[in-house]
Amino acid sequence: MLRNIVLVGASLLLTTNSGWGQAKGKPKTGAKPPAAAAKPAVKLKTQELPDGTGTIGLPAGWVINGAYRGTVFCRGPQNGNVTMGHAFVISRPDHPVNQMGIRTSAPMARDGDLVGALQGVLRGANNKLISLRTRPAPSATPGVPALYCLYEMEAGGKHVTALGYFTSLADDDGTLPYWQLYCSVVMISKDVFVKELPTLMAMWNSWRPNGAKPKEGSVGAMIDATIADSTRRRAQTLKEQQEMYERMNSRFQEVIKQ
């Protein structure tokens, strides 16, 4: 579903400039957008993601420069970038952990503040936001905010235009110090954005994550192994700390009985 959502945004952009505005607070959801424009005839070559977790079609001059469990990052000519299915960690400013003054590299924004989260992500990457327009988008989860964002920014001294779909990922009850900003975004130099948009949309529509585990020997498999090892080490540390606490508590009980 999310793969096709941006195609709707593209048709909205190409057919009308009305309806775009600055989003304030949580966006409204459930709006029914018009049907997406017909798919343009663009020549793409299907390529497997390096970790085997999906495929994407790329035109000449484009390459995959990163992938993990279906998420993929592509780079192309004219400052072109396509990011599919990425999630940024966003700190909750009102969470007790984040109010203790502990420094964090993650941007801060309240749950569902998609615009604030996006602005924080761009600032953290040292990108200068020039303009940002938004429009409500259909959500994959009822009650969860979603937006199309059309924005211009200066990235690495280059002026680019981007169109993306953004929504909130929060699978907890607010007890964690963070939530996640899900996004899929296409961008390219401002002066060729409208011309190249059909190609960018075709790439988006060709993206096919397959839900498989990263294949053995891939960077994705190495990341999985690192995460698993870190989890085991954390569990072992917690176990040792608990055992130490129990020994100390047992000795204390013996002392007060004397």
C-alpha positions, 0 to 999 in steps of 0.5 A: 500500500505505502509503495503506491501512496506516493504515486497519488501524491505525484498526480496531485502535484502534477495536476494541481497546486491547490490543497498544499499548505503548512501542517499545524498539529496532527494532520487529518486522516481518512481523506480520499485522494483522486486516483493516481496518474497512469504509469509512465513508460520508463525503462528500468532494470530490476535489481536485487537488494544486496541483502536479498530482502527485495528488489527495485527497478533502476534507470541507467545511471542509478545505483543502490548504495545501501539496503537492509531488510527491505529498506533501500537507498538509491543514488542517481544523476543530478543529485537524485536520491530515492529512499524507500521504507526508512524509519528515523528514531524521534525522541519524545521531549516529554519523556522522563528520560529525555528530561534528565538532560542526557544528550541524544543525537535523535531529533525531538518531536511529540508523537504524531508531529510529522512536520516537526520530526521531519524538520528535526531530521533535516537539521540533524543532517545539516540540510537547510530547509527552504520551503515545506508544503504538506497535504493529508495522506491516507494512513496504513493504520487507522488513527495514525497521522500521515502526510505527503510532504513537498519540500525544497532544501539545500543539501551539501550546497545543492538545491533539491526538491523532494516529495515524500510520504511520512507517517508515525510508527509507534508500537508501544504505549508511550513508555519508550523514550522514542517513536519512529518516523516512517518515510519514503522519499524521492528527491532530485535537483530542483531544476529537473524535478518535474521532468524527472518525477515520472522516472522517480515514481516508476522507481518507487512503484517498482520497489518490492520488499519480500520480507525475507531474512538477509542472506548469509554473508550480506551486510544485512546479515552482519547487522542482524548478528550484531543486534543479536549479540548485543541483545544477548550481552545485554541480557547476560549483564542484566542477569549478572546484575540481578544475581549480584543484587540477590547475593547482596540482599541475602547477605544483608538479611543474614546480617540483620538476623544476627 
